[in-house]
Amino acid sequence: MLEKIVAGVLPSVVFKSLVDADPSLTNIRLAELLAEEFPELDSIAGQYLWRWKGPSKDQGLSDENLDELLLQCFKDARYL
């Protein structure tokens, strides 16, 4: 499901589409899904996602910041 990120879709877009499909998803659950699908990612990637200002949140990392930080994690883990 998250392979779209490796295909070039921005992480924030992928996560927003998941939340749109299932509004009960939390940032913590999204981070768990990310770790399950991409086990080589540094655990900091999950922490970035926890702090993301995703749908229905008023504070946190912007979409742009999340995308920049996560894409670097993907590069460091050699997924990109």
C-alpha positions in Angstrom: 0.0 0.0 0.0 2.8 2.4 0.8 4.9 1.4 -2.2 3.5 4.5 -4.0 6.1 6.4 -2.0 8.9 4.4 -3.7 7.1 5.0 -7.0 7.4 8.8 -6.5 4.2 9.9 -4.8 4.9 12.2 -1.9 4.5 10.6 1.5 2.0 13.1 2.8 -0.2 12.5 -0.2 -0.1 8.7 0.4 -0.8 9.1 4.1 -3.7 11.5 3.5 -5.3 9.1 1.0 -5.0 6.3 3.6 -6.7 8.5 6.3 -9.4 9.5 3.8 -10.1 5.8 3.2 -10.0 5.0 6.9 -10.5 8.1 9.2 -9.8 6.0 12.3 -6.1 5.7 11.3 -3.9 7.7 13.7 -0.4 9.0 13.1 0.9 6.2 15.4 -0.8 3.5 13.3 0.5 5.1 10.1 4.0 4.9 11.6 3.5 1.3 12.4 2.4 0.6 8.9 5.4 2.4 7.5 7.8 0.4 9.7 6.1 -2.9 8.7 6.3 -2.2 5.0 9.8 -0.7 5.1 11.8 -2.4 7.8 15.1 -0.9 6.8 13.9 2.7 7.6 15.4 4.3 10.6 13.0 4.5 13.5 13.2 8.3 13.3 10.9 8.0 10.3 8.1 6.9 12.6 8.8 9.8 14.9 8.5 12.2 12.1 5.2 10.7 11.2 4.0 10.9 14.8 4.7 14.6 14.7 3.0 15.2 11.4 0.2 17.7 11.2 -2.0 15.2 9.4 -5.7 15.4 8.8 -7.7 16.6 11.9 -4.5 17.8 13.7 -3.8 21.5 14.5 -0.1 21.3 15.3 2.9 19.4 14.0 5.2 19.0 10.9 3.8 20.5 7.7 3.3 18.2 4.7 6.4 19.7 3.1 8.6 19.1 6.1 7.3 15.6 6.5 7.9 14.8 2.8 11.5 16.2 3.0 12.4 14.3 6.1 10.9 11.0 5.1 12.3 11.1 1.6 15.7 11.5 3.1 15.1 8.5 5.4 14.0 6.5 2.3 17.2 7.5 0.5 19.4 6.7 3.5 17.8 3.2 3.7 18.3 2.8 -0.1 14.7 2.5 -0.9 15.1 5.5 -3.3 
